[in-house]
Amino acid sequence: MARTTNPPDEYDAQTFRRILGDYDKRLDSLARAVGTYKVQNYTRITTLDMGTATATQIGNFLCTLVADLQDANRLGG
């Protein structure tokens, strides 16, 4: 995915619609990819120290992330 390091200060309406359309397509693709996942039996955590994290903590963190995205209607669910 290309990123613009110095975006312009203004966008014309056509460019803005194209950007939003691209964003929507990517979000829909992500929703189809992970929307069927169900998370359960995890401890909700939102902070992770990768220097000391255990496999269980990483799993709990990922489950929290998926559940939060699903709750925000971003990934189906």
DSSP file (Angstrom, degrees, kcal/mol; ACC not computed):
  #  RESIDUE AA STRUCTURE BP1 BP2  ACC     N-H-->O    O-->H-N    N-H-->O    O-->H-N    TCO  KAPPA ALPHA  PHI   PSI    X-CA   Y-CA   Z-CA
    1    1 A M              0   0    0      0, 0.0     2,-0.2     0, 0.0     0, 0.0   0.000 360.0 360.0 360.0 126.5    0.0    0.0    0.0
    2    2 A A        -     0   0    0      2,-0.0     2,-0.4     1,-0.0     0, 0.0  -0.537 360.0-161.3 -78.0 142.9    1.5    3.3   -1.0
    3    3 A R        -     0   0    0     -2,-0.2     2,-0.6     0, 0.0    -1,-0.0  -0.961  15.9-130.3-125.3 144.4    1.6    6.1    1.5
    4    4 A T        -     0   0    0     -2,-0.4    -2,-0.0     1,-0.2     0, 0.0  -0.831  13.2-167.2 -94.3 122.1    1.9    9.8    1.0
    5    5 A T  S    S+     0   0    0     -2,-0.6    -1,-0.2     1,-0.3     0, 0.0   0.811  86.7  30.3 -79.2 -28.9    4.6   11.3    3.2
    6    6 A N  S    S-     0   0    0      0, 0.0    -1,-0.3     0, 0.0     0, 0.0  -0.703  82.0-165.9-129.2  80.7    3.6   14.9    2.4
    7    7 A P        -     0   0    0      0, 0.0    -2,-0.0     0, 0.0     0, 0.0  -0.302  29.5-101.7 -66.1 151.2   -0.2   15.0    1.8
    8    8 A P        -     0   0    0      0, 0.0     3,-0.0     0, 0.0     0, 0.0  -0.260  22.2-121.1 -67.9 160.3   -1.5   18.1    0.2
    9    9 A D  S    S+     0   0    0      1,-0.1     2,-0.3     2,-0.0     0, 0.0   0.761  95.5  29.2 -72.4 -24.6   -3.3   20.7    2.4
   10   10 A E        -     0   0    0      0, 0.0     2,-0.4     0, 0.0    -1,-0.1  -0.967  65.1-157.9-137.4 151.6   -6.5   20.4    0.3
   11   11 A Y        -     0   0    0     -2,-0.3     2,-0.1    -3,-0.0    -2,-0.0  -0.965  22.1-123.3-124.9 144.5   -8.2   17.7   -1.8
   12   12 A D     >  -     0   0    0     -2,-0.4     4,-2.4     1,-0.1     5,-0.2  -0.477  35.1-105.4 -79.3 162.8  -10.7   18.1   -4.6
   13   13 A A  H  > S+     0   0    0      1,-0.2     4,-2.5     2,-0.2     5,-0.2   0.858 118.4  52.7 -59.3 -39.6  -14.0   16.4   -4.1
   14   14 A Q  H  > S+     0   0    0      2,-0.2     4,-2.1     1,-0.2    -1,-0.2   0.923 111.2  45.8 -65.0 -44.3  -13.2   13.6   -6.7
   15   15 A T  H  > S+     0   0    0      2,-0.2     4,-2.5     1,-0.2    -2,-0.2   0.910 112.3  51.7 -64.4 -41.9   -9.9   12.7   -5.1
   16   16 A F  H  X S+     0   0    0     -4,-2.4     4,-2.4     1,-0.2    -2,-0.2   0.909 109.6  49.1 -62.4 -43.0  -11.6   12.7   -1.6
   17   17 A R  H  X S+     0   0    0     -4,-2.5     4,-2.5     2,-0.2    -1,-0.2   0.891 110.8  51.1 -63.0 -39.4  -14.3   10.4   -2.9
   18   18 A R  H  X S+     0   0    0     -4,-2.1     4,-2.3     2,-0.2    -2,-0.2   0.913 110.2  49.0 -64.0 -42.8  -11.7    8.1   -4.4
   19   19 A I  H  X S+     0   0    0     -4,-2.5     4,-2.3     2,-0.2    -2,-0.2   0.932 113.3  46.3 -62.6 -46.2   -9.7    8.0   -1.1
   20   20 A L  H  X S+     0   0    0     -4,-2.4     4,-2.5     1,-0.2    -2,-0.2   0.886 111.4  52.4 -64.9 -38.5  -12.9    7.2    0.9
   21   21 A G  H  X S+     0   0    0     -4,-2.5     4,-2.1     2,-0.2    -1,-0.2   0.907 110.0  48.3 -62.6 -42.0  -13.9    4.5   -1.6
   22   22 A D  H  X S+     0   0    0     -4,-2.3     4,-2.2     2,-0.2    -2,-0.2   0.911 110.9  51.1 -64.0 -42.7  -10.5    2.9   -1.3
   23   23 A Y  H  X S+     0   0    0     -4,-2.3     4,-2.4     1,-0.2    -2,-0.2   0.929 109.9  49.7 -59.7 -46.5  -10.7    3.0    2.5
   24   24 A D  H  X S+     0   0    0     -4,-2.5     4,-2.5     1,-0.2    -1,-0.2   0.892 109.6  51.3 -61.5 -41.0  -14.2    1.4    2.4
   25   25 A K  H  X S+     0   0    0     -4,-2.1     4,-2.2     2,-0.2    -1,-0.2   0.915 111.3  47.4 -63.2 -42.7  -13.0   -1.4    0.1
   26   26 A R  H  X S+     0   0    0     -4,-2.2     4,-2.2     2,-0.2    -2,-0.2   0.900 112.6  49.1 -66.2 -39.9  -10.1   -2.2    2.4
   27   27 A L  H  X S+     0   0    0     -4,-2.4     4,-2.4     2,-0.2    -2,-0.2   0.900 110.9  50.2 -66.6 -40.6  -12.3   -2.2    5.4
   28   28 A D  H  X S+     0   0    0     -4,-2.5     4,-2.2     2,-0.2    -2,-0.2   0.900 109.9  51.2 -62.2 -41.0  -14.8   -4.5    3.7
   29   29 A S  H  X S+     0   0    0     -4,-2.2     4,-1.8     1,-0.2    -2,-0.2   0.912 110.9  47.8 -62.8 -43.2  -12.0   -6.9    2.8
   30   30 A L  H  X S+     0   0    0     -4,-2.2     4,-2.1     1,-0.2     5,-0.3   0.901 109.6  53.5 -64.1 -41.0  -10.8   -7.0    6.3
   31   31 A A  H  X S+     0   0    0     -4,-2.4     4,-2.2     1,-0.2    -2,-0.2   0.903 109.6  47.8 -61.5 -42.0  -14.3   -7.6    7.6
   32   32 A R  H  < S+     0   0    0     -4,-2.2     4,-0.3     1,-0.2    -1,-0.2   0.868 111.6  52.2 -65.8 -35.4  -14.7  -10.6    5.3
   33   33 A A  H  < S+     0   0    0     -4,-1.8    -2,-0.2    -5,-0.2    -1,-0.2   0.874 129.1  13.0 -71.6 -37.5  -11.3  -12.0    6.4
   34   34 A V  H >< S+     0   0    0     -4,-2.1     3,-1.7    -5,-0.1    -2,-0.2   0.437  95.5  98.5-121.9  -0.6  -11.9  -11.9   10.1
   35   35 A G  T 3< S+     0   0    0     -4,-2.2    42,-0.2    -5,-0.3    -3,-0.1   0.720  81.3  58.4 -63.7 -21.0  -15.6  -11.3   10.7
   36   36 A T  T 3  S+     0   0    0     -4,-0.3    -1,-0.3    -5,-0.2     2,-0.2   0.557  81.3 108.4 -86.9  -6.9  -16.2  -15.0   11.2
   37   37 A Y    <   -     0   0    0     -3,-1.7     2,-0.4    29,-0.0    -3,-0.0  -0.470  52.6-160.5 -72.1 139.8  -13.8  -15.2   14.2
   38   38 A K        -     0   0    0     -2,-0.2     2,-0.4     2,-0.0    -2,-0.1  -0.981   1.6-159.8-119.9 132.4  -15.4  -15.7   17.6
   39   39 A V        +     0   0    0     -2,-0.4     2,-0.3    24,-0.1     3,-0.1  -0.926  22.7 149.4-114.1 138.6  -13.4  -14.9   20.7
   40   40 A Q        +     0   0    0     -2,-0.4     3,-0.1     1,-0.1    -2,-0.0  -0.974  48.1  37.0-157.2 164.7  -14.3  -16.2   24.1
   41   41 A N  S    S+     0   0    0     -2,-0.3     2,-0.3     1,-0.2    -1,-0.1   0.902  83.4 126.4  54.6  47.8  -12.8  -17.3   27.4
   42   42 A Y        -     0   0    0     -3,-0.1     2,-0.6    18,-0.1    -1,-0.2  -0.897  62.1-118.5-128.5 160.9  -10.2  -14.5   27.4
   43   43 A T        -     0   0    0     -2,-0.3     2,-0.4    -3,-0.1    21,-0.2  -0.890  35.7-118.8 -99.4 125.4   -9.1  -11.8   29.9
   44   44 A R        +     0   0    0     -2,-0.6     2,-0.3    19,-0.1    17,-0.1  -0.480  44.1 163.1 -68.5 119.9   -9.6   -8.4   28.5
   45   45 A I        -     0   0    0     15,-0.5    19,-0.2    -2,-0.4    20,-0.1  -0.997  23.5-179.5-136.6 143.9   -6.2   -6.5   28.3
   46   46 A T        +     0   0    0     -2,-0.3     2,-0.4     1,-0.1    -1,-0.1   0.340  68.0  68.0-121.3   2.6   -5.4   -3.4   26.3
   47   47 A T        -     0   0    0      2,-0.0     2,-0.4     0, 0.0    -1,-0.1  -0.987  57.9-177.8-126.6 135.4   -1.7   -3.0   27.2
   48   48 A L        -     0   0    0     -2,-0.4     2,-0.8    -3,-0.1     3,-0.1  -0.985  17.5-158.0-138.2 124.8    1.0   -5.4   26.2
   49   49 A D    >>  -     0   0    0     -2,-0.4     4,-1.6     1,-0.1     3,-1.6  -0.874   7.9-165.4 -99.5 103.5    4.7   -5.3   27.0
   50   50 A M  T 34 S+     0   0    0     -2,-0.8    -1,-0.1     1,-0.3     8,-0.0   0.638  83.3  66.6 -68.6 -11.9    6.4   -7.3   24.3
   51   51 A G  T 34 S+     0   0    0      1,-0.1    -1,-0.3    -3,-0.1    -2,-0.0   0.771 122.1  13.6 -75.6 -25.2    9.6   -7.5   26.4
   52   52 A T  T <4 S+     0   0    0     -3,-1.6    -2,-0.2     2,-0.1    -1,-0.1   0.368  91.7 133.1-130.3   2.4    7.9   -9.6   29.0
   53   53 A A     <  -     0   0    0     -4,-1.6     2,-0.2     1,-0.1    -5,-0.0  -0.285  43.0-144.4 -66.5 139.5    4.6  -10.8   27.5
   54   54 A T     >  -     0   0    0      1,-0.1     4,-2.3    -2,-0.0     5,-0.2  -0.503  29.8-104.3 -91.7 168.2    3.6  -14.5   27.7
   55   55 A A  H  > S+     0   0    0      1,-0.2     4,-2.4     2,-0.2     5,-0.2   0.883 123.4  53.2 -60.2 -38.3    1.8  -16.4   25.0
   56   56 A T  H  > S+     0   0    0      2,-0.2     4,-2.6     1,-0.2    -1,-0.2   0.911 108.5  49.0 -64.2 -42.9   -1.4  -16.1   27.1
   57   57 A Q  H  > S+     0   0    0      2,-0.2     4,-2.4     1,-0.2    -2,-0.2   0.901 111.4  49.3 -64.4 -40.8   -1.1  -12.4   27.4
   58   58 A I  H  X S+     0   0    0     -4,-2.3     4,-2.5     2,-0.2    -2,-0.2   0.921 112.0  49.2 -63.9 -43.2   -0.5  -12.0   23.6
   59   59 A G  H  X S+     0   0    0     -4,-2.4     4,-2.5     2,-0.2    -2,-0.2   0.915 111.4  48.7 -61.4 -44.0   -3.6  -14.2   23.0
   60   60 A N  H  X S+     0   0    0     -4,-2.6     4,-2.3     2,-0.2   -15,-0.5   0.893 110.8  51.3 -62.8 -40.0   -5.7  -12.1   25.4
   61   61 A F  H  X S+     0   0    0     -4,-2.4     4,-2.3     2,-0.2    -2,-0.2   0.927 111.4  46.8 -62.8 -46.1   -4.5   -8.9   23.8
   62   62 A L  H  X S+     0   0    0     -4,-2.5     4,-2.6     2,-0.2    -2,-0.2   0.897 111.8  50.7 -64.4 -41.2   -5.4  -10.2   20.3
   63   63 A C  H  X S+     0   0    0     -4,-2.5     4,-2.7     1,-0.2    -1,-0.2   0.905 110.0  50.7 -62.9 -40.7   -8.8  -11.4   21.5
   64   64 A T  H  X S+     0   0    0     -4,-2.3     4,-2.6   -21,-0.2    -2,-0.2   0.916 110.5  49.5 -62.0 -43.4   -9.5   -8.0   23.0
   65   65 A L  H  X S+     0   0    0     -4,-2.3     4,-2.3     2,-0.2    -2,-0.2   0.938 112.8  45.7 -61.7 -48.8   -8.5   -6.3   19.8
   66   66 A V  H  X S+     0   0    0     -4,-2.6     4,-2.5     1,-0.2    -2,-0.2   0.929 114.4  48.7 -61.1 -46.3  -10.8   -8.5   17.7
   67   67 A A  H  X S+     0   0    0     -4,-2.7     4,-2.7     1,-0.2    -1,-0.2   0.903 111.0  50.0 -62.7 -41.6  -13.7   -8.2   20.1
   68   68 A D  H  X S+     0   0    0     -4,-2.6     4,-1.5     2,-0.2    -1,-0.2   0.904 111.8  47.9 -64.5 -40.7  -13.3   -4.4   20.2
   69   69 A L  H  <>S+     0   0    0     -4,-2.3     5,-2.9     2,-0.2     6,-0.8   0.900 113.0  48.3 -66.9 -39.9  -13.3   -4.1   16.4
   70   70 A Q  H ><5S+     0   0    0     -4,-2.5     3,-1.8     4,-0.2    -2,-0.2   0.915 109.7  52.5 -65.3 -41.6  -16.3   -6.4   16.2
   71   71 A D  H 3<5S+     0   0    0     -4,-2.7    -1,-0.2     1,-0.3    -2,-0.2   0.813 107.0  52.9 -63.1 -29.5  -18.1   -4.3   18.9
   72   72 A A  T 3<5S-     0   0    0     -4,-1.5    -1,-0.3    -5,-0.2    -2,-0.2   0.307 118.1-115.4 -87.0   9.4  -17.4   -1.2   16.8
   73   73 A N  T < 5S+     0   0    0     -3,-1.8    -3,-0.2     3,-0.2    -2,-0.1   0.840  84.9 119.1  58.8  35.5  -19.0   -2.9   13.8
   74   74 A R  S   <S+     0   0    0     -5,-2.9    -4,-0.2     2,-0.2   -43,-0.1   0.656  80.0  25.3-100.3 -21.4  -15.6   -2.8   12.0
   75   75 A L  S    S-     0   0    0     -6,-0.8    -5,-0.2     1,-0.5     2,-0.1   0.127 101.0-119.0-130.7  21.5  -15.1   -6.6   11.6
   76   76 A G              0   0    0     -7,-0.2    -1,-0.5    -6,-0.2    -3,-0.2  -0.449 360.0 360.0  72.0-151.4  -18.6   -8.1   11.6
   77   77 A G              0   0    0    -42,-0.2    -1,-0.1    -2,-0.1   -41,-0.1   0.420 360.0 360.0 124.2 360.0  -19.2  -10.6   14.3
